[in-house]
Amino acid sequence: MKILTVSDRVEPILNDSFDASKFSGIDLIFSCGDLPPEYLTLITTRVQAPLFFVKGNHDIRYDLKPPDGCMNIHGKLVQFQGFNILGLEGSRWYNGGPNQYTERQMRRIVRNLKIGIWWKGGIDLVISHAPPRHIHDAEDRCHKGFKSFQWLINRYVPKYFIHGHIHAHFDNFNDRITDIDNTKVVNSYGYTILEINI
């Protein structure tokens, strides 16, 4: 399965300078947050693939103007072409704004999913806005990752954990990825394309 992931920055190549040939064969699009809803609508229309999203800590307009033709999968385990995909929105709490969670609140969300995960036979892919704690994250209150995401990786061993929120420059594709045992943690900042076989 070929997946386009986006987060945190509007990319000219997907916006004003769109080149369809660079995005042929995309089966699914993930948005990991902090992008205008209109941008997501534009991407799913141009690429002609379904788009699943989670909201970031700056996504304050989605309730009034959700992206057309896109599915919010926060707190849900959805299936696509035989893959089980889990979505988790938001960042660590830092000023009381929308889509911010304490560690305790996120742990409750994750643990409340246990029956659904068991029923559907596990998790293949996770998309989130924030990263797991101590993997790609930072030490300021806003950009610390969630410890409960570490627990999720250790317990369910998804093949991919794809996040946004951490703005970084990547010289090559492999700089985006950290292997945690059998899970690849991927920073989706800007955009990237993943070829996934599970």
C-alpha positions as CSV (number, residue, x, y, z in Angstrom):
1,M,0.0,0.0,0.0
2,K,1.3,3.4,-0.9
3,I,0.6,6.1,1.6
4,L,1.0,9.9,1.4
5,T,1.4,11.5,4.9
6,V,1.2,15.3,5.6
7,S,1.4,17.5,8.6
8,D,2.3,20.9,10.0
9,R,3.3,22.7,6.8
10,V,1.5,23.5,3.6
11,E,3.7,22.2,0.8
12,P,3.9,24.0,-2.5
13,I,4.2,20.7,-4.3
14,L,0.7,19.7,-3.0
15,N,-0.7,23.2,-3.3
16,D,0.1,25.9,-5.9
17,S,2.8,23.8,-7.7
18,F,0.9,20.5,-7.7
19,D,2.3,17.8,-10.0
20,A,0.0,14.8,-10.3
21,S,2.8,12.6,-11.7
22,K,4.7,12.8,-8.4
23,F,1.6,11.3,-6.5
24,S,0.4,8.6,-8.8
25,G,-0.6,5.3,-7.3
26,I,-1.4,6.7,-3.8
27,D,-3.9,4.4,-2.0
28,L,-4.4,6.4,1.2
29,I,-3.6,9.8,2.7
30,F,-2.9,10.5,6.4
31,S,-2.9,14.0,7.9
32,C,-1.2,14.2,11.3
33,G,-2.5,17.6,12.1
34,D,-1.9,21.4,12.1
35,L,-3.0,22.0,8.6
36,P,-5.8,24.1,7.1
37,P,-9.0,22.1,6.4
38,E,-9.1,23.5,2.9
39,Y,-5.7,22.1,2.2
40,L,-6.8,18.6,3.2
41,T,-9.8,18.9,0.9
42,L,-7.6,20.0,-1.9
43,I,-5.1,17.1,-1.4
44,T,-7.8,14.4,-1.3
45,T,-9.4,15.9,-4.4
46,R,-6.2,16.2,-6.4
47,V,-4.6,12.9,-5.4
48,Q,-8.0,11.1,-5.6
49,A,-7.4,8.9,-2.6
50,P,-9.2,8.7,0.8
51,L,-7.8,10.9,3.5
52,F,-7.8,10.0,7.3
53,F,-6.9,12.7,9.7
54,V,-6.3,13.6,13.3
55,K,-6.3,17.2,14.6
56,G,-3.2,19.0,15.9
57,N,-3.1,21.5,18.7
58,H,-3.5,24.4,16.2
59,D,-6.5,22.9,14.3
60,I,-9.2,25.2,15.8
61,R,-11.4,25.6,12.7
62,Y,-12.2,21.9,12.0
63,D,-15.4,21.8,14.1
64,L,-16.9,24.7,12.1
65,K,-15.4,23.8,8.7
66,P,-14.2,20.2,8.5
67,P,-12.3,19.1,5.5
68,D,-14.6,17.8,2.8
69,G,-14.4,14.1,2.0
70,C,-12.0,13.4,4.8
71,M,-12.5,11.2,7.9
72,N,-11.5,12.1,11.4
73,I,-10.2,8.9,13.1
74,H,-9.3,10.3,16.5
75,G,-9.9,7.6,19.1
76,K,-11.0,5.1,16.4
77,L,-9.6,1.9,15.0
78,V,-10.6,1.8,11.3
79,Q,-9.9,-0.8,8.7
80,F,-8.6,-0.1,5.2
81,Q,-7.6,-2.8,2.7
82,G,-7.0,-5.2,5.5
83,F,-5.0,-2.8,7.6
84,N,-6.1,-1.7,11.2
85,I,-5.4,2.0,11.6
86,L,-5.7,3.9,14.9
87,G,-5.8,7.7,15.2
88,L,-4.9,9.9,18.2
89,E,-5.2,13.7,18.0
90,G,-3.6,16.6,19.8
91,S,-0.5,17.5,21.9
92,R,0.5,17.5,25.5
93,W,-1.4,20.1,27.6
94,Y,0.5,23.4,27.8
95,N,-2.0,26.3,27.9
96,G,-5.5,24.9,27.9
97,G,-6.2,25.3,24.2
98,P,-8.1,22.9,22.1
99,N,-6.8,19.4,21.3
100,Q,-4.5,19.3,24.3
101,Y,-4.3,16.4,26.7
102,T,-2.6,15.6,30.0
103,E,-0.7,12.4,30.1
104,R,-3.5,11.0,32.3
105,Q,-6.2,11.9,29.8
106,M,-4.4,10.4,26.8
107,R,-3.6,7.3,28.8
108,R,-7.4,6.9,29.4
109,I,-8.2,7.3,25.7
110,V,-5.6,4.7,24.7
111,R,-6.6,2.2,27.4
112,N,-10.3,2.6,26.5
113,L,-9.5,1.2,23.1
114,K,-8.2,-2.1,24.4
115,I,-11.4,-4.1,23.7
116,G,-11.7,-2.7,20.2
117,I,-8.1,-3.5,19.4
118,W,-8.5,-7.0,20.7
119,W,-11.7,-7.5,18.7
120,K,-10.1,-6.3,15.5
121,G,-6.9,-8.3,16.0
122,G,-4.4,-5.6,16.8
123,I,-3.0,-2.5,15.2
124,D,-1.0,-2.2,12.0
125,L,-0.6,1.6,11.8
126,V,-1.0,4.5,14.2
127,I,-1.4,8.1,13.2
128,S,-1.0,10.8,15.8
129,H,-0.2,14.5,16.1
130,A,2.3,14.2,19.0
131,P,5.1,11.7,19.0
132,P,5.8,9.1,21.7
133,R,7.8,10.4,24.7
134,H,11.6,10.4,24.1
135,I,11.2,9.5,20.4
136,H,11.5,12.6,18.1
137,D,10.0,14.8,20.8
138,A,11.4,17.9,22.7
139,E,11.6,19.0,26.3
140,D,9.4,22.1,26.2
141,R,5.8,21.5,27.6
142,C,4.1,21.7,24.2
143,H,6.4,19.3,22.3
144,K,6.9,16.5,24.8
145,G,5.6,13.3,23.6
146,F,3.1,11.0,25.4
147,K,4.4,8.1,27.6
148,S,1.1,6.3,26.8
149,F,2.2,6.1,23.1
150,Q,5.3,4.2,24.3
151,W,3.0,1.8,26.1
152,L,0.9,1.4,23.0
153,I,4.0,0.6,20.9
154,N,5.3,-1.9,23.5
155,R,1.9,-3.6,24.0
156,Y,0.6,-3.8,20.4
157,V,3.8,-3.5,18.2
158,P,2.2,-1.6,15.3
159,K,4.4,-1.7,12.2
160,Y,4.3,2.1,11.8
161,F,3.6,4.9,14.2
162,I,3.3,8.1,12.1
163,H,3.2,11.5,13.8
164,G,3.5,15.2,13.2
165,H,4.0,18.2,15.6
166,I,7.9,18.1,15.5
167,H,9.2,20.5,12.9
168,A,12.4,19.2,11.5
169,H,14.5,19.3,8.3
170,F,15.3,15.9,6.7
171,D,18.1,15.5,4.2
172,N,16.9,12.0,3.3
173,F,13.9,9.8,4.0
174,N,15.6,7.6,6.6
175,D,16.2,10.6,8.8
176,R,12.5,10.7,9.5
177,I,12.4,7.1,10.9
178,T,13.4,5.7,14.2
179,D,13.1,1.9,14.7
180,I,11.7,0.8,18.1
181,D,12.0,-2.9,18.0
182,N,9.6,-3.9,15.2
183,T,7.9,-0.5,15.0
184,K,9.0,2.3,12.7
185,V,8.3,5.7,14.2
186,V,7.9,8.2,11.3
187,N,7.9,12.0,11.5
188,S,5.5,13.2,8.7
189,Y,6.5,16.9,8.9
190,G,5.7,18.5,5.5
191,Y,5.0,15.4,3.5
192,T,6.4,12.0,2.8
193,I,5.4,8.9,0.9
194,L,5.5,5.4,2.5
195,E,5.4,2.0,0.7
196,I,3.9,-0.3,3.3
197,N,3.7,-4.1,3.2
198,I,2.4,-5.8,6.4
